[in-house]
Amino acid sequence: MQPLSMTTKHDIQIDITQVRIDILHGIGECADRGLTQTAKWLAELNYALKDHKIIYDRPPNTYDDQIPKEERESYILAKSYFDCQEYDRAAHFLENCNSSKCVFLHKYSLYMSSEKKRLDLATDLGAENTESTQVLLDLLSYFKANRNNLDGYLLYLEGVVLKKLDLRSEAVTALLLSIAAAPTLWAAWVELAGLANEYEALDSLKLPKHWMMYFFAAHAFVELKLSEQALEAYLVLVAAGFEKSTYVTAQMAIAHHDRRDVDSSLALFRELYQNDPYRLDNWDVYSHLLYLKEKRMELANLAQKAVSIDKYRVETCCVIGNYYSLRSEHQKAVVYFQRALSLDPQYLSAWILMGHEFIELQNSNAAIQCYRQAIDVNRNDYRAWNGLGQAYEILGLNGYCIYYYSRAAQLKPDDSRMLVSLGEAYEKMDKIPNALKCYYKAHSTGDIEGMALFKLAKLYERSNMPNSAAAAYTAACQDVANVGSKELPAAQRYLAQYYLRFSLLDHAAHYAYKCLEHESTKEAGKNILKTISEKRSTAASSQQALPDDLPDAIKNVSAVSITQDTPKTPLPPSPNVTPDNFSTPVFTRKNSKYKI
């Protein structure tokens, strides 16, 4: 066993022949036990490696399902009932069986039966299904009583039951034992990733040295929204021989989506659609990208295709919901997100998207309920915490906003939107120092929406700190990414007035001419230019002393500007004066149109 350490900058050595042998064995073991999703995942991975032929040192033995002859008929009957979702019948015919596969299928049938009944009763609000809880407790008692006889698959089921009972640390222990005994059981790795709430906790796990560890690490990075690490990990897997895996391609597309690289993500999803047009997995993310790019016709075609494949899949409902959302038919969108949740109440994306729709419908209370349900599903998704902050902001409860925006910022520290929102909440509660810190940090981490500097400058202005306000406005105006911002005219007017106050006429004229380019500041620009003209006429006849309150940064750089002659060109070069030492970090701005 070893800690998780994805050295993604270096190639990893994976024996593809051994991988295929492990996969084929895992497919048989999982299919026999009714673990269909894991069997499907392994089969897709096996198909991606089909060009790599297996060369055996010796011919493999015929597959042995290890089911005794006296139990085979009972197993075949029970497995057929299980596949038809008749879980109680399946469990009934396996009660007296003792082989490992039969015991697992018996316990798994009991678990699936209780879950199905719990979901069927979920519509009765407030009704607690004590029978389902009792089944979980009975299963837990069985696992404790037979501690020494549990194989990797029963240990996985124990981990799932413990997680359902919110015994997280015990669940982690059981799942670690499970993957050590059955490394190809992908379902156990996925459950384990869902229990790791931060990178440090992930890195402390003692994992078996097996090729599945690399898939687990990359998947966990995606779950924790560590997009850069996830992309590096999947690129390493591509280099190791998994370049044809649809799963790897889809996960890379999701990682690009999380880092707001919409174009790269869309390109990968379109490639997936061409290669596997009936693959509904992750189409909810695909439709969200089309929503962001406002590709209405493409989204409509995707929704029609999804309905033709399977209209009762949660991904189909989410695709249709995003289509109606793009058409601003928010009530219809809510209906389809509700349908998705009736099919799978643990479907995180549907809870968050439905919360967004209720925000659009100005139903903050319903949105709050949706976001809280999303947090119950996954406490590590920053979108739910941010949504709660937005909902309480609409209600004017700024104290709650601060808490929820803080949680969102902790989970997504490189996203400036939560920091700006947190700063606004602090500002509304007159906690000015905290608000200033939030705005500056948002600017330092890479201001996605281009608002942090403007808000910082306005807050300095409101706090009667003109030099700092001018510094922030200057940095904002010099940032080419802010060209076309609706906040720019007011910033240029402030700087023109500020430099005029210190009689830095060239700099004042520069920003005054900029003011003439906007209707909202044209008159102010004309007045400032008129005042500049008068000051220059006065300065031509008499030497003027420097004002006492002129900041040293301006005095040292631009003292000559006060008495110099009128420039020959009507618009002087852009000034590089920064009133105070204001750090302007270098960053790349992402597309600002992004629904969190």
N, C-alpha and C positions, 0 to 999 in steps of 0.2 A: 504494500500500500504506500502511496506517496501523495504529497500535497498537490493541488492543482496548480500547475505553472505552465501556461501556454507561451512558450518562447516562439511567438508567431513570426518573428523576423528571420527565423532560420527554418529551412526545410525540415520536415519530419520524415522519418523512414517508416513506411508502412508496407508490410508484405501483402500485396493484393491477393495472392493465391490463398494465404491464410484467412484473409478477410472474407473471400467468397466461401471458403469451407465453413467458417463460423456463421456466416449469414444463412447458408442452406440448412445448417443444423438448427439455428434459431427459428427459422420459418416453420419448420416441422414442430418444434417444441411449443411455440406460441399458438400455432393454428390448432393443435390438439387440445390446448387449454382454453380456447375461445378468446384469446387475446388478439382480436382481429386487426386492431389498429397498428399494433407493433408488427404483426405479420405483414401487413400491407407496406409499412415503412421499410422493413427489411427487403421485401420483394422489389420495391422500387429501387432501392440501393443496389440490389443484385442485378437488376436490368441495366442500370447505368454502367455496370462492370462487365457486361456480356461479351465485350470484345476481348477481355482478358480470359483466355481459356485456362481451366484448371488442369494442371499436370500432377497426377497422383504418383507418389512413390510406389504405392500398391493399390489395387482396386478397393474402393470402400465397401464395407459390408452393407447388406441390405438394411434399410432403415428399420429400426426396432422401436416401436412406440412404448415398449416396456409395460404393457397392460396385460395382466394375467388372463389366460383363456377363460377362466370362470367369471371374470368381470367384463369381458369384452362386449357381450351383448348389452349389458346394462349401460356401459359407456357409450356405445354407438347410439342407443336410444336417447340417453340423456343429452348427448351432444347435439342430436337433431332437434330436441326440444329447446336447447339453449340457443341454437342458431335461429329458431323461430321466436325468440324472446319469451318463451314459456318457462320462466326461471324456476317457479315453484315446482313444476312437474319434473324439471331436470334434477333439482335437488332431491326430490322424493325418491327417484330411482337410483340415486348414488349414496343413499344413507348408509348402506352396509358394505361399501367398497373401501378397500384399504390401500390400494396402490397410489403412488404420489400424484399422478395425473387425475385420477378419479377424485381423490380427496380435494385437490385444488379446485376442480370443476364444481364439486359440491359446495365448497365454501364460497367460491366466486358467484355461484348461482344464488346463494342466500343473500350475498351482498347486493348483487344486481337487482334482485327482487325487492329488497328494502328500498333501494334508491329509486326504482321505478314507482313504487307506491308513494314515496315521499314527494316525488315530482308531481304525481297525479293529484296529491292533496295540497300542492303549493298554492292553488288558486283560493283556498280557504284561508283568508288572511287572519293571522293570529292563532290559527290552529296548529298546535304542536304535535308532530307525529311521534308519539312515544314508542310505538311499535318499531319504527325504523331505528331509533336510538337503542332500543333493547337488543335488536339484531346485531348492531355494531358491538355492544358490550359483550354479548354471547360469543361473537367471533374473537374478541380480544381475550376472553377467558380461555378459549380453546388454544390460542397461540401461546399463552403463558403456560398452560398445562402441558403442551407438547413442544416446549422450547428446543429440545435436542433433536427433534424429528422434522424440523422445518427446512425445506429446500429453498432455493433462491426465489421461486415463484410464490410460495406461501409467505416468505418474508416480505416480498413486494406487497402482497395483499394486506399483511399486517401494517406496513407503512402507510398504505392508503387509509385503512381504518383509523389508525392513530392520527393521521392528518385530519380526517373528518371530525374526530373528537377534539381537535385543536391541541393535541399533545405533540407539539412541533419537534422538540428536541428528541423525544423518543422515536418519532417518525423518521427523523434523519438517521438515527442509529440503525433502525430496521432496514431502511433503503440502502444504506452503505453496505450492510451485510448481504442484501439481495443482489446488488450489482457485482459484489465480489464472487458470489456463487453462480450467478447467471449474467455474465457481462453483456450479452446481446439483447437483454430485456430492455428495450428502449423506453418503455413506459415507466420503468423505475427511475431511469436517468431524468426523464421529464418531470416526474413528481419531485425529485431531489432538487432540480433547478428551481422549481416553484417555491421551495422552502428557503432558498438562499436569498436573504434580503439585502445584501450588499456585497461588494467585491471582496472585502476582507473575510467575510464569512465563507464565501465561495472558495477563497484561496486556502482556507484552513482545513478543507475537507480532505480526508485521507482516501484517495481513490485507487482502484487497481490499475496497474500498468497495462493498459489494454488500448487498442486502437479506438474503441468507442469513447474513450476519455476526450479525444479531440473534438468529436461531434458534440459531446456534452458541454465542453467549455464554450464552444462557439454559440450553441443554443442558449446557454446561461447568459452570455454577454448580450445577446439580443433581448432576453427577458429583462435584464437590468438596464436596458437602453444604453449600453456601452457600445455605441455604434462603430467607433473606430476600431476597437479591439475585435469586435465581431467580424468586421470586414477583413481584417488581417488574418483572423483564424480561418475563415472560409477560403481565402485566397491560398493559404497553405494547404488546405484540403484539396483544392482544385489542382494545385501543383503536384500533390501526392497521387493523383489518378482519379479523382471524383469529379472531373470537369463536366461529365454528362449527367450528373445527378440533378433531377428536377427539384429535389428538396434543397440542395445546396444553392441552386440558382434562386429559388423563392426566398430563402433566408437572407441571401445577399440583397435582394430587392427590398425586403423589409428593413434591413439595416440602413440602406440608402434612404428609405422613407423616414426612418427615425432621425437621421441627420439632416433632413429637409432637402436632400438632393433629389428633387422630384423627377427631373429628366432622366437621370441614371436609373432610378427605380422603375419608371415607366418603361424604359427600353428593355429591362430584364423581364418585366411582366409580359410585355408584348412578345418577346422571344419565347417565353413559356407558353403563351397562348397559341403560338404557331406550332410548337412542337407537341403540345398535349392539350388540345382545345377542349377536352371534356374534364379537365382537372379543376374542380371547384375550390380546392384548398387555397386559402389566402385571397380569394376574389374580393373579399370585403376590403382588404388593403388596396387592391388594384382599383376598385371602384372609387375609393377615397382619393386616390391620386388623380383619377379622371375628374372628380369633383373639383379638386384644387385647380386643375388646368382648365376647368369649365368646358370640357369636351362632352357636350350634351349628347350629340349623336352617337359617339363612341360608347358613352355610358348607357344610352338606351339600347344599343345593340348588345352590349354585355349583359344587361338585365334580361333581354329577350332570350339570349342564349342560355343563361342560367336557369330560367324558367323551363326551357325545353329539356334541360338535362335533369333537374330535380328541383321542383318548386317548393319542396318541404325541407330543404337544407338551410341551415342558419346563414350560410354565406349568400345564398340566393336572396333571402329576406333583407340582408344588409345592403346588397347591391341595389335592390329596388328602393330601399329607404334612402340611400344616397342619391338616387336618381330624382326622387320626389323632393328631396332637400334642395338639390340644385335648381329645381323648378320653383322653389319657394313654397311648395305645398307641404308645409311642415306637419300639419295634422295627419296627412296620409303617410308621411315618413314615420311618424310615431307609431302608427298602426303596424307597419312592417317590422319595425324594431321590436315591438311587443310580440309579434309572431315569432321572431327569432328567439326571443327569451322564453317563449312558451315551449319551444323545441329544446332549448338548452339554457337553463337559468344561470349557468356559470359562464356564459359567453360574454367576456369582458367588453369587447368592442361595441356590442349592442347597447349595453348599459350606458357607456360613455356617449355614444352617438345619440341615444334617446335623450340623455341629459342636455346635449347641445340643442336638440330640437325644442325641448321645453323652454330653454333660455330664449330661443327665437320667438316662441309663443308667449313670452313674458310670464311664464308659470314657474316662478322661482322655487316654490315649495316642492313641486313635482320633480324639478331638476335636481334639487338637493337629495331627494330620495333615490334617484337614479345613481348619482355620484357616490352616495353612501353604499349602495349595493355593489358598485364597481370596486370600492375599497375593500368590501368584504371578500370579493373574489380575488383581488390582488392588491395588497397594501403598497406594493412597490411601483405602481403605475402613477407617474406624476400628473397625468391628464385628469384623473379623478380628483386629486387634491386641488389642482388649479381650477377645475370646474366648480368645486365647492366655494373657492375664494370668489369666483365671478358671481355665483348665485347670491352669496351673502353681501357682496358689494352692491348688487342691485337692491337688496333689502336695506342697505345703509348700515349694516352691522360691521363696522370697520375693525372692531376687535377680533371678530371671527375671521375676517379677511386676512389679517396679519398672521394668524396661526396657520391657516390653510395654505396661503401663498408661501409661507416659510417652509412648510413640509414639501411643497412642490419644488421649491428652489433647492432644497437639500437633495432631492432625488434627481434633479436635472440642473446641476450647478453651472453648466455651460450655456443655458438658455436664458437670454436676457429678458424675455417676456414676463417671466414670473418675478424677476427682480424689479422691473419697472412697475408691475402691478403692486408689489409689496411696498415700493417707495411711495406710490400714490396713496395707499392705505395709511402709511405712517404720516404722510403729509396732511391727510384729512383729520388725523388725530393730533396735529400740531407737534409731532415728534420729528422736528426738522433735522437734527443731526443724523438720525437713523435713515430718514428719507434721502439725505444727501449721499450717505454711504451706499444705499441701494442703487441710486442712479449712476454713481461713479463706477460701481462694480459692474453694472449692466453695460456701461460703455466699455469698460476694460475687457470684459469677456467676449465682446463682439455684438454690437447692438443690432439685432435682427430687424426691427421695425424702424430704426433710425430716429427714435424718440428720446433716448436717454439724455443726450447732451442738451437738447432743447428744454427738457423738464428740469435738468440740473441748473441750467442758466436761469430759468424762470424762478426757481426756488431761491437761488442766490439773489436775484433781483427783488423778490418779495421780502427777503431777509435783510435788505439794505446792505448788500455786499456787492457794490457795482463793479469793482475790479475783477472779482471772481466770476460774476455774471458775464462780463465782457470777454474774459478768457474762455469760458465755455461756449459763448456764442461764436467767437472767432474760430475755435476748433471745429464747430459745427459747420460754419460757412466754408471752411477750407476743405471739408470732406466732400469729395466729388460724388459720393453716394447720396448726399442730401440734395443734389440738384433736382428741382421740381417738388421738393417738400413744401407742404402748405405752411410749415412753421418758418420757412426761410425768410419771407418778407419782413416779418416782425423782428427777426434777429438782425437783419441788415439795418433796419431803422434804428434799433437800439444802439448798434455799433456806430452808426453815423452820428447820433446824438452824443454818444459817449466820447468819441474822438473830438467832436466839436467843443465839448466842455473843456478839454485840455488844449484847445487851439491847434490840434494836429490836423491841419486843414486838408492836406493831401489824402490822409486816411479817411477823414470825414467825407470828403468829396467822392472818394471811391465807393463807399457804401451808399452815399446819397444817390449817385448815378444808378446803382443797383436797385434802389427803391423805385426809380422811375419805370422799371420794367414790370411793376405789379400795380394793378388798379388800387388795391387796398392801401398802398404806401406811396402812391404817386404824389399826392399833395404834400405829404410830409417831406418827401425828397426834394420837391421844389422849394419849400420853405427853408430847408437846411442849406441848399445850394445858394439861396438868396443871402442867408446869414453868412455863409462862407465868403461870398463875394464882398460883403460889407467889411468883414474882418480883414480880408486881404487888402482892401483899399486903405483901411486904417493902419495896417502893418507896414504899408509902403511908405507912410509919412512919419511913423514913429516906431522905435524898437520896443518890443513888448517883452516883459519879464515872464519867466516860467511860473506857472501857478504852484503854490506851496504844496497842494495835495496831489501833485502829479506822481504816480507810482514810479519807483526807481527803474523798473524794467522798461517803461516807456521813455523816461527822461534820458537814460543812457543810450538808447537805440535811436531815438527820433527827435532829439532836441533841435536839430537843424531844420526840421520840417516846419517849425513855427514861422521862421523868417525867410524861407526860400521863396523864390519867384514863382509866379503862376506857371504851371507846366504848359508846354506847347500843345500837348494832346489833351482833349477834353476829359479823358478817363485815365487816371494814373495807374501804374501797375498795382496789382493786388498787394497790400501791405502784409508783411510777415511778422508784424508786432503782435506778441502775445502778452497781455497786461500782467499776468502772473505766470509763474512756472506751472503750466497745465500740461500734464502728460497725455499724449494722444496715442494710445496703442495702435499698432498695425493689425488689422484683421480683415477677413474676407466676409462681406455681407452676403447673406443668403436671401433667397426669394422671400419677400415680406408677406406675400399672400399665403397664409398657412393657417388652416383651422386646427387648433391644438387637439 
